[in-house]
Amino acid sequence: MDTSSEPTLSRCLSDLLQPFEKLDLSLDDGSAYRQFRSKEPALVSCVDDISKSQQACLQVLSLTYAGENVGAISLVVQSNLVKKTQNNRFGRIDLVIVDPAWRGYGLGSVLVLGGLVHLLDVWGPRLYSISSLAAHDAISSILNKLGFHGEVRSGKDFVHEERKLAGDDHRHMLADLTDAMSTALQTTNYRLRQHQNEMHASHA
């Protein structure tokens, strides 16, 4: 599987993160994916079903706070070989994992929104669909607010969430996501700073 065909982090995402000194999202070489996947092996991963012969690109964004790895999101962009148009690729949010010690601060939202901003900014008009096998209600809730439609499949412990893209949909969605990501970063950064202040006060 190709992990390097689009090695550059979205410029839009980099710009959004710049005001936040301690929060950072960066492209990962896969070590974060393996680290966090090992903590939750029961999660469904679409990567497991992709063969080496399929045209797919796996990317992992690693989220750090004050230099500590606190979560990761894996993304897959895959070609639909039957579709002969320019927008013949579909993106997938694969796994979204936040370290248990860092849950409750909004980092899951930052990961999902950041992953979507990256997908749309980098791949844009080449995408006709973005989907996710959401194993957690929190992920489904975030995606539904962004216009994704969920489908519960019989015998599965996840919800298939999808948003189809056509025409200029990717531009409109990216603009909405940029605003949502900015708000999420501000909220999460505030919560984390408050937590740090409380921790420092308790040790004073």
Kinemage of the C-alpha trace (Angstrom):
@kinemage 1
@onewidth
@group {chain A} dominant
@subgroup {mainchain}
@vectorlist {calphas} color= white
{ca met a 1} P 0.000 0.000 0.000
{ca asp a 2} L 1.290 3.412 -0.921
{ca thr a 3} L 2.002 5.670 2.048
{ca ser a 4} L 3.921 8.375 0.254
{ca ser a 5} L 2.085 9.444 -2.922
{ca glu a 6} L 0.802 12.576 -1.178
{ca pro a 7} L 3.447 13.171 1.535
{ca thr a 8} L 2.696 16.819 2.310
{ca leu a 9} L 0.392 17.897 5.102
{ca ser a 10} L -2.478 20.115 3.949
{ca arg a 11} L -1.405 23.772 3.881
{ca cys a 12} L -4.854 24.746 5.117
{ca leu a 13} L -4.433 22.470 8.138
{ca ser a 14} L -0.955 23.823 8.864
{ca asp a 15} L -2.311 27.374 8.829
{ca leu a 16} L -5.138 26.451 11.217
{ca leu a 17} L -2.695 24.921 13.697
{ca gln a 18} L -0.149 27.738 13.629
{ca pro a 19} L -1.689 29.852 16.442
{ca phe a 20} L -1.628 26.877 18.823
{ca glu a 21} L 1.842 26.412 20.193
{ca lys a 22} L 1.260 23.121 22.012
{ca leu a 23} L -1.216 21.410 19.663
{ca asp a 24} L 0.144 19.830 16.503
{ca leu a 25} L -1.059 17.463 13.773
{ca ser a 26} L 1.564 15.929 11.528
{ca leu a 27} L 1.880 13.166 8.988
{ca asp a 28} L 3.122 10.011 10.667
{ca asp a 29} L 5.217 7.205 9.236
{ca gly a 30} L 2.744 4.626 10.561
{ca ser a 31} L 4.241 4.147 14.020
{ca ala a 32} L 1.396 6.102 15.659
{ca tyr a 33} L -1.126 3.988 13.761
{ca arg a 34} L 0.452 0.787 15.060
{ca gln a 35} L 0.833 2.177 18.586
{ca phe a 36} L -2.776 3.253 18.954
{ca arg a 37} L -4.215 0.311 17.039
{ca ser a 38} L -2.541 -2.058 19.482
{ca lys a 39} L -4.456 -0.348 22.299
{ca glu a 40} L -7.839 -1.025 20.649
{ca pro a 41} L -7.432 -4.152 18.499
{ca ala a 42} L -11.195 -4.737 18.277
{ca leu a 43} L -11.750 -1.618 16.149
{ca val a 44} L -12.754 -2.276 12.536
{ca ser a 45} L -10.137 -1.082 10.063
{ca cys a 46} L -10.793 -0.823 6.333
{ca val a 47} L -7.037 -1.199 5.822
{ca asp a 48} L -7.386 -4.891 6.706
{ca asp a 49} L -9.474 -5.446 3.561
{ca ile a 50} L -7.242 -3.608 1.094
{ca ser a 51} L -4.892 -5.808 -0.904
{ca lys a 52} L -1.513 -4.672 -2.200
{ca ser a 53} L -2.857 -4.841 -5.752
{ca gln a 54} L -5.459 -2.160 -5.098
{ca gln a 55} L -4.575 1.464 -5.765
{ca ala a 56} L -4.770 2.946 -2.300
{ca cys a 57} L -2.933 5.500 -0.217
{ca leu a 58} L -2.816 5.195 3.579
{ca gln a 59} L -1.948 8.276 5.604
{ca val a 60} L -1.830 8.732 9.349
{ca leu a 61} L -2.081 12.060 11.148
{ca ser a 62} L -0.565 12.048 14.607
{ca leu a 63} L -1.881 14.518 17.200
{ca thr a 64} L 0.459 15.789 19.893
{ca tyr a 65} L 0.003 18.142 22.822
{ca ala a 66} L 3.083 19.700 24.398
{ca gly a 67} L 5.143 17.134 22.513
{ca glu a 68} L 3.204 14.115 23.811
{ca asn a 69} L 1.458 11.805 21.359
{ca val a 70} L -2.214 11.907 22.376
{ca gly a 71} L -4.065 10.445 19.382
{ca ala a 72} L -4.055 9.486 15.745
{ca ile a 73} L -6.354 9.208 12.747
{ca ser a 74} L -5.726 6.987 9.742
{ca leu a 75} L -7.053 7.957 6.323
{ca val a 76} L -7.314 5.960 3.119
{ca val a 77} L -7.776 7.291 -0.401
{ca gln a 78} L -8.559 4.606 -2.927
{ca ser a 79} L -9.189 4.639 -6.682
{ca asn a 80} L -12.406 3.310 -8.198
{ca leu a 81} L -11.022 1.649 -11.311
{ca val a 82} L -14.481 1.408 -12.866
{ca lys a 83} L -15.023 5.166 -12.701
{ca lys a 84} L -13.293 6.810 -15.687
{ca thr a 85} L -13.652 10.439 -14.625
{ca gln a 86} L -11.205 12.737 -12.806
{ca asn a 87} L -13.117 12.388 -9.521
{ca asn a 88} L -12.635 8.636 -9.343
{ca arg a 89} L -11.343 8.354 -5.779
{ca phe a 90} L -13.061 7.850 -2.465
{ca gly a 91} L -11.676 8.772 0.910
{ca arg a 92} L -12.165 6.882 4.138
{ca ile a 93} L -11.707 7.868 7.732
{ca asp a 94} L -10.263 4.636 9.045
{ca leu a 95} L -9.447 4.649 12.766
{ca val a 96} L -9.810 7.574 15.153
{ca ile a 97} L -8.127 6.852 18.472
{ca val a 98} L -7.458 9.137 21.434
{ca asp a 99} L -5.275 7.965 24.297
{ca pro a 100} L -7.613 7.120 27.223
{ca ala a 101} L -5.724 9.505 29.505
{ca trp a 102} L -6.516 12.389 27.157
{ca arg a 103} L -10.194 11.815 26.472
{ca gly a 104} L -12.842 14.380 27.303
{ca tyr a 105} L -11.066 17.448 25.929
{ca gly a 106} L -12.376 17.375 22.358
{ca leu a 107} L -9.324 15.765 20.780
{ca gly a 108} L -11.513 13.297 18.849
{ca ser a 109} L -13.256 16.208 17.130
{ca val a 110} L -9.895 17.793 16.317
{ca leu a 111} L -8.715 14.526 14.752
{ca val a 112} L -11.866 13.988 12.657
{ca leu a 113} L -12.072 17.595 11.476
{ca gly a 114} L -8.331 17.729 10.831
{ca gly a 115} L -8.453 14.499 8.853
{ca leu a 116} L -11.317 15.796 6.713
{ca val a 117} L -9.592 19.144 6.106
{ca his a 118} L -6.479 17.242 5.013
{ca leu a 119} L -8.429 14.952 2.681
{ca leu a 120} L -10.364 17.752 1.016
{ca asp a 121} L -7.466 20.191 0.762
{ca val a 122} L -5.045 17.635 -0.688
{ca trp a 123} L -7.376 15.506 -2.821
{ca gly a 124} L -10.258 17.946 -3.393
{ca pro a 125} L -11.976 17.520 -6.772
{ca arg a 126} L -10.619 13.979 -7.208
{ca leu a 127} L -12.939 12.706 -4.447
{ca tyr a 128} L -16.529 11.668 -5.095
{ca ser a 129} L -17.201 10.265 -1.612
{ca ile a 130} L -15.873 10.238 1.955
{ca ser a 131} L -16.959 7.501 4.333
{ca ser a 132} L -16.199 5.943 7.699
{ca leu a 133} L -16.978 2.754 9.588
{ca ala a 134} L -17.752 4.568 12.824
{ca ala a 135} L -17.390 2.257 15.816
{ca his a 136} L -18.072 4.956 18.407
{ca asp a 137} L -21.249 7.016 18.812
{ca ala a 138} L -19.128 10.131 19.303
{ca ile a 139} L -17.604 9.758 15.819
{ca ser a 140} L -21.008 9.196 14.240
{ca ser a 141} L -22.326 12.296 16.008
{ca ile a 142} L -19.474 14.448 14.677
{ca leu a 143} L -19.943 13.155 11.125
{ca asn a 144} L -23.729 13.541 11.161
{ca lys a 145} L -23.335 17.210 12.087
{ca leu a 146} L -21.126 17.557 9.003
{ca gly a 147} L -23.749 16.201 6.618
{ca phe a 148} L -22.760 12.518 6.630
{ca his a 149} L -25.542 9.941 6.457
{ca gly a 150} L -25.330 6.889 8.702
{ca glu a 151} L -26.453 3.357 7.899
{ca val a 152} L -26.571 0.604 10.493
{ca arg a 153} L -25.746 -2.720 8.853
{ca ser a 154} L -27.101 -5.971 10.197
{ca gly a 155} L -24.651 -7.911 12.352
{ca lys a 156} L -22.047 -5.122 12.383
{ca asp a 157} L -20.851 -3.176 15.424
{ca phe a 158} L -20.265 0.032 13.472
{ca val a 159} L -22.272 2.604 11.528
{ca his a 160} L -21.393 3.174 7.885
{ca glu a 161} L -21.212 6.964 7.538
{ca glu a 162} L -20.892 8.571 4.111
{ca arg a 163} L -21.029 11.940 2.419
{ca lys a 164} L -21.122 12.066 -1.368
{ca leu a 165} L -19.394 14.878 -3.252
{ca ala a 166} L -20.242 16.371 -6.637
{ca gly a 167} L -19.386 19.567 -8.472
{ca asp a 168} L -18.043 22.168 -6.065
{ca asp a 169} L -19.165 20.293 -2.944
{ca his a 170} L -15.562 19.795 -1.833
{ca arg a 171} L -14.943 23.564 -1.805
{ca his a 172} L -18.070 24.309 0.209
{ca met a 173} L -17.355 21.470 2.620
{ca leu a 174} L -13.736 22.573 3.083
{ca ala a 175} L -14.872 26.117 3.918
{ca asp a 176} L -17.319 24.770 6.518
{ca leu a 177} L -14.681 22.435 7.948
{ca thr a 178} L -12.125 25.220 8.223
{ca asp a 179} L -14.512 27.193 10.431
{ca ala a 180} L -15.412 24.108 12.477
{ca met a 181} L -11.751 23.127 12.906
{ca ser a 182} L -10.811 26.624 14.066
{ca thr a 183} L -13.540 26.531 16.710
{ca ala a 184} L -12.621 22.988 17.800
{ca leu a 185} L -8.953 23.921 18.189
{ca gln a 186} L -9.794 26.971 20.299
{ca thr a 187} L -12.163 24.983 22.520
{ca thr a 188} L -9.808 22.037 22.958
{ca asn a 189} L -6.794 24.265 23.578
{ca tyr a 190} L -8.731 26.135 26.272
{ca arg a 191} L -9.818 22.897 27.974
{ca leu a 192} L -6.278 21.530 27.952
{ca arg a 193} L -4.844 24.758 29.358
{ca gln a 194} L -7.458 24.736 32.118
{ca his a 195} L -6.552 21.137 32.920
{ca gln a 196} L -2.855 21.989 33.078
{ca asn a 197} L -3.536 24.973 35.327
{ca glu a 198} L -5.578 22.776 37.683
{ca met a 199} L -2.804 20.182 37.748
{ca his a 200} L -0.187 22.824 38.552
{ca ala a 201} L -2.408 24.306 41.297
{ca ser a 202} L -2.929 20.915 42.899
{ca his a 203} L 0.835 20.340 43.053
{ca ala a 204} L 1.648 23.814 44.351
